[in-house]
Amino acid sequence: MFGQLIAKRILRKIDSFRKIDGWLSDQEALGLYLAARSLPRGATIAEIGSWQGKSTYCLAMGLRSGTLHAIDPFNADSGEDTDSEAAYKEKKGSRDLLAQFKQNMQERNVLNKIVIKQGYSQQFHQAFNTIDLLFIDGDHSINGCSLDFELYAPKVPAGGLIAFHDYYADRPELGPTYVIKNNVLPSPHFRFYRQYDSLWIAQKTA
């Protein structure tokens, strides 16, 4: 009961995430907030895939202090995930996604915590030395998600977290599911941490 009361209080605090276009359940929003909240002060978060900032806002609200890097081309390009691209393009319409993202974050008073990196994830991995929380939610193809894991997971130190959106155990064709089952779970360097609906989180052990 006590945990449920805390969860409800947090969801009320971040309630405006629901008004941002995107794909995130209440439990996933809660999980992102709590993951960011668990980080030390001055932490670095890297989010791969931001769309209009639904998940970005939840992470920023949880971050006590530090920097949240939002990595996205902001052009509705889904990489090799061609099944999703048509839906992204249709939802985007004629809107400027980057302008919409900035407006959403500014209206919710979290833009000051965010560094926007407009482009593809493979362009920015060398800019990071340490990432305390890595959230992979970009290209959902097996190749795309595997590349994000390969380039960014080594930046996560022992005790740090790595999160994936859209993990479904019965859908091995999805990039997040494939990477978790074939790269994360078999590795001695990660352990399962938490799951909130399709948000799956591991902790780096070494």
Buried (B, 14 or more C-beta within 10 A) or exposed (E): EEEEEEBEEBBEEBEEBEEBBBBBEBBBBBBBBBBBEBBEEEBBBBBBBBBBBBBBBBBBBBBEEBBBBBBBBBBBBBBBBEEBBEEBEEBBEEEEBBEBBBBBBEBBEBBEBBEBBBEBBBEBBEEBEEBBBBBBBBBBBBEBBBBBBEBBBEBBEEEBBBBBBBBEEEEEEBBBBBBBEBBBEEBEBBEEBBBBBBBBBBBBEE
